[in-house]
């Protein structure tokens, strides 16, 4: 009976972590789209997702602590619980960073962006792909695809470097573009950070499932 209650509690935690991962993916998509299209309604949707992710993260934390205190989790369960707490925090952080991009979008309601967004959406897509792979690993308990995260994270870093060089060229040619170029550079930096978080989250999931560590720089 105790084991059944524990398993049900662990399933609720897993389902909520999968849900907050979905929020993170959606927040990334909406934030980049709000910037690309200078759409303040989409930016407001990102704000809503960020608030919802805060609440869900707190719920996950509470449930994890309650199960640890009131049930009888064994070592494997404790490893799962600890990983779920960290994953939830990570995805809530991604939603925070997405909101920062939405805040940048608000500055461009009445004026165009310095340049069309090409590499920034690619960075977003790669990060979302890693989050989906992480989710699939939790659902199927198969972590093999996570081994590809290093390559994806490296690709995101390369795209960031490309954005940085391009925007630096704009600023050097015309100092009047510095403010607008800096905004886009921050947006790219937030996405680069999201990629790091998604990759490191994957490494924790890999350890949870396999008991082996993979290091992602």
C-alpha positions in Angstrom: 0.0 0.0 0.0 2.8 2.4 0.9 4.6 1.5 -2.3 1.5 2.2 -4.4 1.1 5.6 -2.8 4.7 6.4 -3.4 4.5 5.3 -7.1 1.4 7.5 -7.6 3.2 10.4 -6.1 6.3 9.9 -8.2 4.1 9.7 -11.3 2.4 13.0 -10.5 5.8 14.6 -10.1 7.0 13.2 -13.4 3.9 14.4 -15.2 4.3 17.9 -13.8 8.0 18.0 -14.8 7.0 17.0 -18.3 4.4 19.8 -18.2 6.9 22.5 -17.1 9.2 21.3 -19.9 6.4 21.9 -22.3 5.9 25.4 -20.9 9.6 26.1 -21.4 9.4 25.0 -25.0 6.4 27.2 -25.6 7.9 30.2 -23.8 11.0 30.0 -26.1 8.9 29.8 -29.2 6.6 32.6 -28.2 9.4 34.8 -27.0 11.4 34.5 -30.2 8.2 35.0 -32.3 7.2 38.1 -30.3 10.7 39.5 -31.0 10.7 38.6 -34.7 7.2 39.9 -35.3 7.3 42.7 -32.7 4.1 41.3 -31.3 3.2 42.5 -27.8 0.3 40.0 -27.4 2.8 37.2 -27.8 5.1 38.8 -25.3 2.2 38.9 -22.8 1.7 35.2 -23.3 5.3 34.6 -22.4 4.7 36.6 -19.1 1.7 34.3 -18.4 3.7 31.2 -19.0 6.5 32.5 -16.8 4.0 33.0 -13.9 2.5 29.5 -14.4 6.0 27.9 -14.5 6.8 29.6 -11.1 3.7 28.1 -9.5 4.2 24.7 -11.0 7.9 24.7 -9.9 6.8 25.4 -6.4 4.2 22.6 -6.6 6.8 20.1 -7.8 9.2 21.1 -5.0 6.4 20.7 -2.4 5.4 17.3 -3.7 9.0 16.1 -3.8 9.6 17.2 -0.2 6.4 15.7 1.0 7.1 12.3 -0.5 10.6 12.3 0.9 9.3 13.1 4.4 6.1 11.0 4.5 6.8 8.0 2.3 9.6 5.5 2.2 11.6 6.2 -0.9 14.6 3.9 -1.6 17.9 5.1 -3.1 16.6 4.9 -6.7 13.5 6.9 -5.8 15.6 9.5 -4.1 17.8 9.9 -7.2 14.6 10.4 -9.2 13.2 13.0 -6.8 16.4 15.0 -6.6 16.7 15.0 -10.4 13.1 16.1 -10.8 13.6 19.1 -8.4 16.7 20.2 -10.4 15.0 19.7 -13.8 12.0 21.7 -12.7 14.2 24.6 -11.4 16.1 24.5 -14.7 13.0 24.8 -16.9 11.6 27.5 -14.7 14.8 29.4 -15.3 14.4 28.9 -19.1 10.9 30.5 -18.8 12.6 33.5 -16.9 15.1 33.9 -19.8 12.3 33.7 -22.3 10.5 36.5 -20.5 13.7 38.6 -20.8 13.5 38.2 -24.6 9.8 39.2 -24.5 10.8 42.3 -22.6 13.2 43.2 -25.5 10.4 42.7 -28.0 8.3 45.3 -26.2 10.9 47.9 -27.1 10.3 47.4 -30.8 6.6 47.8 -31.0 7.0 51.1 -32.9 10.3 50.5 -34.7 11.9 47.8 -36.8 14.6 45.5 -35.6 18.1 46.2 -36.7 18.2 43.1 -38.9 16.0 40.2 -39.8 16.3 37.3 -37.3 17.9 34.2 -38.9 20.3 32.6 -36.4 18.3 33.5 -33.3 15.3 31.3 -34.3 17.7 28.5 -35.2 19.1 28.7 -31.6 15.6 28.5 -30.3 14.7 25.5 -32.4 17.8 23.6 -31.3 17.2 24.3 -27.6 13.6 23.1 -27.9 14.7 19.9 -29.6 17.0 19.2 -26.6 14.1 19.7 -24.2 11.9 17.4 -26.2 14.6 14.7 -26.2 14.9 15.2 -22.4 11.2 14.6 -22.0 11.2 11.6 -24.2 14.0 10.1 -22.2 11.9 10.5 -19.0 8.8 9.0 -20.6 10.5 6.0 -22.2 13.4 5.6 -19.7 15.7 5.5 -22.7 18.5 8.1 -22.6 20.5 7.3 -25.7 19.5 10.4 -27.7 20.8 12.6 -24.9 24.3 11.7 -25.9 23.8 14.0 -28.9 23.3 17.1 -26.7 27.0 18.1 -26.8 26.9 18.5 -30.5 23.6 20.5 -30.4 25.0 22.7 -27.6 28.1 23.3 -29.7 25.9 24.3 -32.7 24.0 26.8 -30.5 27.3 28.2 -29.3 28.5 28.6 -32.9 25.3 30.4 -33.9 25.8 32.7 -31.0 29.3 33.5 -32.1 28.0 34.2 -35.6 25.4 36.6 -34.2 28.0 38.3 -32.1 30.3 38.9 -35.0 27.6 40.2 -37.2 26.2 42.6 -34.6 29.7 43.8 -33.7 30.2 44.7 -37.4 27.0 46.7 -37.3 28.2 48.6 -34.2 31.7 49.3 -35.6 30.3 50.6 -38.9 27.6 52.8 -37.3 27.7 53.7 -33.6 24.1 54.7 -33.8 23.2 51.0 -34.0 24.8 50.1 -30.7 21.6 50.1 -28.6 19.6 48.0 -31.1 22.5 45.6 -31.7 23.0 45.2 -28.0 19.3 44.2 -27.6 19.7 41.4 -30.2 23.0 40.4 -28.7 21.3 40.0 -25.3 18.5 37.9 -26.9 21.0 35.6 -28.5 22.9 35.4 -25.2 19.7 34.4 -23.3 19.1 31.6 -25.9 22.7 30.4 -25.6 22.2 30.2 -21.9 19.0 28.2 -22.4 20.9 25.8 -24.6 23.4 25.3 -21.8 20.6 24.6 -19.3 18.8 22.2 -21.6 22.1 20.3 -22.3 23.0 20.1 -18.6 19.5 19.0 -17.8 19.9 16.2 -20.2 23.1 15.1 -18.5 21.3 14.8 -15.2 18.5 12.8 -16.8 21.1 10.5 -18.3 22.6 9.9 -14.9 19.2 9.3 -13.3 18.4 6.6 -15.9 21.7 4.9 -16.4 23.7 5.7 -13.3 26.5 6.9 -15.6 27.7 10.5 -16.0 28.2 12.3 -19.3 29.9 15.7 -19.2 28.5 18.5 -21.4 30.7 21.6 -21.4 
